[in-house]
Amino acid sequence: MNLIKKISSSYLIAAAVLTLATATTFAEKKAASTNRHNFLVGLALDRIYTGSSAVPGLTGVLILNEKSAIQVYFGMSTVQPALLGGGAQFKHTIAGDVYKGFHIGGGVGLGATVPSFAAAAARTFYVTIAPGLGGHFEVSDGVLVSFDASYAFQLYTSAAKDFDMSIGGNSTLLGASVVFAL
């Protein structure tokens, strides 16, 4: 049964990447206009920066130019104890433009969490450095969807575990974020 789930999720990921590649490559270029959006806000499911892969966090995207953007994150999965995270990620588009295409970049996140290796009462501070890549596309005017994967280097203040590395999607939904123009 697990093998079937892994195979079906692999097909879904491959289909999503193929769809994004097709939409980016063959889509008609939009005419340059002055009403393009420079700041978008929304939700992100990204454990690298928000500290939780189950609870979405707030995110904002600042468009710098036609190829570059900065995405900032903030998330709080519980209030008592306060488990929170935040960070920023620079994205440079290597194919397409800032509204649809593939990007590379990296970011830094920090926060407080209860890692899986610690006792429930043991909170720890963490710092994450995450070079990454992903894809993004504009669903409609002013609505941008993005998916990210990273190779994350995480440093903890816990005595049980000081350092961790992981590679893959930034959450179970591949670090999905949906942002809307203000």
Secondary structure, 3 states (H helix, E strand, C coil): CHHHHHHHHHHHHHHHHHHHHHHHHHCCCCCCCCCCCCEEEEEECCHHHHCCCCCCEEEEEEECCCCEEEEEEEEEEECCCCEEEEEEEEEEEEEEECCEEEEEEEEEEEEEECCCCCCCCCCEEEEEEEEEEEEEEEEECCEEEEEEEEEEEEEECCCCCCEEEEEEECCCCCCCEEEEEC
